[in-house]
Amino acid sequence: MDFSLRELECFTAVAEELSFTRAAQRLHLAQPPLSRHIRALEQRLGTVLFDRSGRRVALTAAGAVFYEETRSVMPQLIRAGETTRRFASGQTERLRLGFVSAVLSPELVEVLRLFREKHPQVQLLVQDLPPAEQLAALRHGTLDGGFIGLPPEERTPGIELLPWRQEALAAFVPFGHPLAKRQRMDLRALAGEALVAVSSEAAPAFAAYLRRVCGSAGFRPRIVLESPRAQAVAVMVAAGAGIALLPASLRRVVDGAAAVVPIRDAPKISHVFAHAAGAVSPAMRRFMKLLSK
């Protein structure tokens, strides 16, 4: 590496503050040494990183490229140091878990809280990822487990599934739509209605579930807009983009901004927890035991 971490730290501070004065204050460093570090970095790279004309400081084109390529380095080093300190203080195990926004519920939060309470030595790292990305991360070993929502339509090699919980399907309806006044509705009431939905690329199992239940009700869903995130779909409903069929627990996203109407006789949505097949760590065994209760 042709530059030091101190030089990178100074560059990042100036790039984010767009002020040598504020960057020096942020780093608890006098301004002259800060400027020397920036000049040394520019000399090493052979290019000017900041436009210092007048009182204004701005990234040059080269500086913007360098910032884009390096901006994650310092946060990653900070996380590495924090993880090491936690390990040294007794957090000797780690679980990397994913979840899809459709399953973010008080039940999930309670599971994580209870596990953390019972096993404080385990560091929990939680990421919000669509089901398809979680399954890919499990296969590549960058996640230990994930709340993926519905089970995949086809068996995924190397992945095992643990049933977790079930919940009802509901219609999320913009206020002002005639269906928003219903206390409950049959699914076939949505035949021909403009629907917004989670994309099949992000959540193929949920997309297949919707096609199946709508087909059983005698119609094909007319999807006009898609998003990879269930929470975004709920917000699109509140904005008047269309009606959505979503897990009922997502009512928290649109509370007071859209109607949530239960669907009569719709099959329950079954959520599963996925993890890599084969050897399971002691921390994962304890986590799955808690889920099974």
C-alpha positions as CSV (number, residue, x, y, z in Angstrom):
1,M,0.0,0.0,0.0
2,D,1.5,3.4,-1.1
3,F,-0.1,5.4,1.7
4,S,-0.6,5.1,5.5
5,L,-3.8,4.6,7.4
6,R,-3.3,8.0,9.1
7,E,-3.2,9.6,5.6
8,L,-6.4,7.7,4.7
9,E,-8.0,8.8,7.9
10,C,-7.2,12.4,7.2
11,F,-8.4,12.2,3.6
12,T,-11.7,10.6,4.6
13,A,-12.3,13.3,7.2
14,V,-11.7,16.1,4.8
15,A,-13.8,14.4,2.0
16,E,-16.7,14.0,4.4
17,E,-16.5,17.5,6.1
18,L,-15.3,19.4,2.9
19,S,-13.4,21.6,5.4
20,F,-9.8,21.3,6.6
21,T,-10.8,23.1,9.8
22,R,-13.8,20.8,10.7
23,A,-11.8,17.7,9.7
24,A,-8.9,18.7,12.0
25,Q,-11.4,19.2,14.9
26,R,-13.0,15.8,14.1
27,L,-9.6,14.1,14.3
28,H,-8.4,16.2,17.3
29,L,-5.5,17.2,15.2
30,A,-3.9,20.6,14.4
31,Q,-4.6,21.8,10.9
32,P,-0.9,22.0,9.7
33,P,-0.2,18.3,10.2
34,L,-3.6,17.4,8.6
35,S,-2.6,19.4,5.5
36,R,0.8,17.7,5.4
37,H,-0.8,14.3,5.5
38,I,-3.1,15.2,2.6
39,R,-0.2,16.6,0.6
40,A,1.8,13.5,1.2
41,L,-1.1,11.3,0.1
42,E,-1.5,13.4,-3.1
43,Q,2.2,13.0,-3.8
44,R,2.1,9.2,-3.3
45,L,-0.9,8.9,-5.7
46,G,0.4,11.4,-8.2
47,T,-2.8,13.5,-8.4
48,V,-4.6,16.3,-6.6
49,L,-7.5,15.1,-4.5
50,F,-9.0,18.4,-3.4
51,D,-9.8,21.7,-5.1
52,R,-8.8,24.3,-2.6
53,S,-9.7,27.4,-4.6
54,G,-10.9,30.2,-2.5
55,R,-12.6,29.3,0.8
56,R,-14.3,26.3,-0.7
57,V,-13.0,22.8,-0.5
58,A,-14.3,20.2,-2.9
59,L,-13.2,16.8,-4.2
60,T,-11.6,16.7,-7.6
61,A,-12.7,13.9,-10.0
62,A,-9.7,11.8,-8.9
63,G,-10.5,12.5,-5.2
64,A,-14.1,11.4,-5.7
65,V,-12.9,8.1,-7.3
66,F,-10.5,7.6,-4.4
67,Y,-13.2,8.3,-1.8
68,E,-15.7,5.9,-3.4
69,E,-13.0,3.2,-3.4
70,T,-11.8,3.7,0.1
71,R,-14.8,5.0,2.1
72,S,-15.6,1.6,3.6
73,V,-12.1,0.9,4.8
74,M,-12.1,3.0,8.0
75,P,-15.5,1.8,9.2
76,Q,-14.4,-1.8,8.6
77,L,-11.2,-1.3,10.6
78,I,-13.3,0.2,13.4
79,R,-15.6,-2.8,13.4
80,A,-12.6,-5.2,13.4
81,G,-11.2,-3.5,16.5
82,E,-14.6,-3.6,18.2
83,T,-15.1,-7.2,17.4
84,T,-11.6,-8.0,18.7
85,R,-12.3,-6.2,22.0
86,R,-15.6,-8.0,22.4
87,F,-13.8,-11.3,21.9
88,A,-11.2,-10.4,24.4
89,S,-13.9,-9.4,26.9
90,G,-15.6,-12.8,26.7
91,Q,-17.8,-12.7,23.6
92,T,-16.1,-15.7,22.2
93,E,-18.8,-16.8,19.6
94,R,-20.6,-15.1,16.8
95,L,-23.8,-15.6,14.9
96,R,-24.4,-13.8,11.6
97,L,-28.2,-13.8,11.0
98,G,-30.3,-12.4,8.1
99,F,-33.9,-11.5,8.1
100,V,-36.4,-10.3,5.5
101,S,-38.4,-7.2,6.4
102,A,-41.7,-9.1,6.0
103,V,-40.8,-11.1,9.2
104,L,-39.6,-8.2,11.3
105,S,-42.1,-8.5,14.1
106,P,-42.3,-8.3,17.9
107,E,-41.9,-12.1,17.9
108,L,-38.6,-11.9,16.0
109,V,-37.3,-9.1,18.2
110,E,-38.2,-11.1,21.3
111,V,-36.3,-14.2,20.0
112,L,-33.2,-12.2,19.5
113,R,-33.6,-10.5,22.9
114,L,-34.0,-13.7,24.7
115,F,-31.1,-15.3,23.0
116,R,-28.9,-12.4,23.8
117,E,-30.0,-12.5,27.4
118,K,-29.4,-16.2,27.8
119,H,-26.1,-16.2,25.9
120,P,-24.3,-12.9,26.4
121,Q,-21.0,-14.4,25.2
122,V,-22.4,-14.7,21.7
123,Q,-22.1,-11.7,19.4
124,L,-25.2,-11.3,17.2
125,L,-24.8,-9.6,13.8
126,V,-28.1,-9.1,12.1
127,Q,-28.7,-8.0,8.4
128,D,-31.8,-7.1,6.5
129,L,-31.6,-9.0,3.2
130,P,-34.1,-10.3,0.7
131,P,-34.7,-14.1,0.8
132,A,-32.7,-14.8,-2.4
133,E,-29.7,-12.9,-1.1
134,Q,-29.9,-14.7,2.3
135,L,-29.8,-18.1,0.6
136,A,-26.9,-17.0,-1.6
137,A,-25.0,-15.8,1.5
138,L,-25.7,-19.1,3.4
139,R,-24.3,-21.0,0.5
140,H,-21.2,-18.8,0.4
141,G,-20.7,-19.0,4.2
142,T,-21.2,-15.3,4.9
143,L,-24.3,-15.9,6.9
144,D,-24.9,-18.6,9.6
145,G,-28.7,-18.5,9.4
146,G,-31.6,-16.5,8.1
147,F,-35.3,-15.8,8.6
148,I,-36.2,-16.0,4.9
149,G,-40.0,-16.0,5.0
150,L,-41.7,-18.7,3.1
151,P,-39.7,-21.9,2.2
152,P,-38.4,-22.0,-1.4
153,E,-40.5,-23.8,-3.9
154,E,-37.7,-26.1,-4.8
155,R,-35.2,-27.7,-2.4
156,T,-32.0,-25.7,-2.1
157,P,-28.9,-27.9,-1.9
158,G,-26.8,-27.4,1.2
159,I,-29.6,-25.5,3.1
160,E,-31.8,-26.9,5.8
161,L,-35.1,-25.3,6.9
162,L,-36.7,-25.0,10.4
163,P,-40.4,-24.1,10.6
164,W,-40.7,-21.0,12.7
165,R,-44.2,-19.4,12.8
166,Q,-47.4,-18.8,10.7
167,E,-49.4,-15.7,10.1
168,A,-52.4,-14.5,8.1
169,L,-52.4,-12.8,4.7
170,A,-54.0,-9.4,4.5
171,A,-54.9,-6.9,1.8
172,F,-53.2,-3.5,2.2
173,V,-55.6,-0.9,0.6
174,P,-55.1,2.8,0.1
175,F,-57.6,5.0,1.9
176,G,-60.2,6.2,-0.5
177,H,-60.5,2.9,-2.3
178,P,-63.9,1.2,-1.9
179,L,-62.4,-1.9,-0.5
180,A,-60.7,0.0,2.3
181,K,-64.1,0.1,4.1
182,R,-64.4,-3.7,4.3
183,Q,-64.0,-5.5,7.6
184,R,-62.9,-8.7,5.8
185,M,-62.9,-9.7,2.2
186,D,-62.7,-12.7,-0.1
187,L,-59.5,-12.9,-2.2
188,R,-61.5,-12.8,-5.5
189,A,-62.6,-9.3,-4.6
190,L,-59.1,-8.3,-5.9
191,A,-59.6,-9.8,-9.4
192,G,-58.7,-7.0,-11.9
193,E,-57.4,-4.6,-9.2
194,A,-54.0,-3.0,-9.7
195,L,-51.6,-4.7,-7.3
196,V,-48.1,-3.8,-6.0
197,A,-46.0,-6.7,-4.9
198,V,-42.6,-7.9,-3.7
199,S,-40.5,-8.8,-6.8
200,S,-40.2,-12.4,-7.7
201,E,-36.4,-12.0,-8.0
202,A,-36.1,-10.9,-4.4
203,A,-38.7,-13.2,-2.9
204,P,-39.5,-16.0,-5.4
205,A,-41.3,-18.2,-2.8
206,F,-43.7,-15.4,-1.7
207,A,-44.3,-14.5,-5.4
208,A,-45.2,-18.1,-6.1
209,Y,-47.4,-18.2,-3.0
210,L,-49.4,-15.2,-4.3
211,R,-49.8,-16.7,-7.7
212,R,-51.0,-19.9,-6.2
213,V,-53.6,-18.4,-3.8
214,C,-54.9,-16.0,-6.4
215,G,-55.2,-18.8,-8.9
216,S,-57.2,-20.8,-6.4
217,A,-59.5,-17.8,-6.1
218,G,-60.0,-17.9,-9.9
219,F,-57.9,-15.0,-11.1
220,R,-54.4,-14.0,-12.1
221,P,-53.0,-11.1,-10.1
222,R,-52.5,-7.9,-12.1
223,I,-49.2,-6.6,-10.7
224,V,-48.4,-3.1,-11.9
225,L,-45.4,-2.3,-9.6
226,E,-42.8,-4.3,-7.8
227,S,-40.2,-3.7,-5.1
228,P,-37.6,-6.0,-3.6
229,R,-38.7,-5.0,-0.1
230,A,-42.0,-5.8,1.5
231,Q,-41.9,-2.6,3.7
232,A,-41.4,-0.5,0.5
233,V,-44.5,-2.3,-1.0
234,A,-46.5,-1.3,2.0
235,V,-45.4,2.3,1.7
236,M,-46.3,2.3,-2.0
237,V,-49.8,1.3,-0.9
238,A,-50.0,4.2,1.5
239,A,-49.0,6.5,-1.4
240,G,-51.9,5.2,-3.5
241,A,-49.9,3.1,-6.0
242,G,-52.2,0.1,-5.7
243,I,-53.3,-2.7,-3.4
244,A,-50.9,-5.3,-1.9
245,L,-51.2,-8.8,-0.4
246,L,-48.8,-9.0,2.4
247,P,-48.3,-10.7,5.8
248,A,-50.6,-9.1,8.3
249,S,-47.8,-8.2,10.7
250,L,-46.6,-5.5,8.2
251,R,-49.6,-3.4,9.3
252,R,-47.1,-1.6,11.6
253,V,-45.5,0.0,8.5
254,V,-48.8,1.7,7.4
255,D,-50.5,2.2,10.7
256,G,-52.9,5.1,10.1
257,A,-51.8,5.6,6.5
258,A,-53.6,2.7,4.8
259,A,-56.3,0.1,5.5
260,V,-55.3,-3.5,6.4
261,V,-58.2,-5.9,5.6
262,P,-58.0,-9.6,6.6
263,I,-58.5,-12.1,3.8
264,R,-61.2,-14.7,4.4
265,D,-60.0,-18.4,4.1
266,A,-56.6,-17.6,2.7
267,P,-53.9,-20.2,3.4
268,K,-51.6,-19.2,6.3
269,I,-48.1,-17.8,5.5
270,S,-45.5,-20.2,6.9
271,H,-42.2,-18.6,7.9
272,V,-39.0,-20.7,8.1
273,F,-35.5,-20.3,9.4
274,A,-32.7,-21.4,7.0
275,H,-29.2,-22.5,7.9
276,A,-26.4,-24.3,6.2
277,A,-26.6,-28.1,6.3
278,G,-23.9,-30.2,7.9
279,A,-21.9,-29.2,11.0
280,V,-23.7,-26.7,13.2
281,S,-21.9,-24.5,15.7
282,P,-22.8,-24.7,19.4
283,A,-24.2,-21.1,19.2
284,M,-26.4,-22.1,16.2
285,R,-27.7,-25.2,18.0
286,R,-28.7,-23.1,21.0
287,F,-30.4,-20.5,18.8
288,M,-32.4,-23.2,16.9
289,K,-33.4,-24.8,20.2
290,L,-34.8,-21.4,21.3
291,L,-36.7,-21.1,18.0
292,S,-38.2,-24.5,18.4
293,K,-39.8,-23.7,21.8
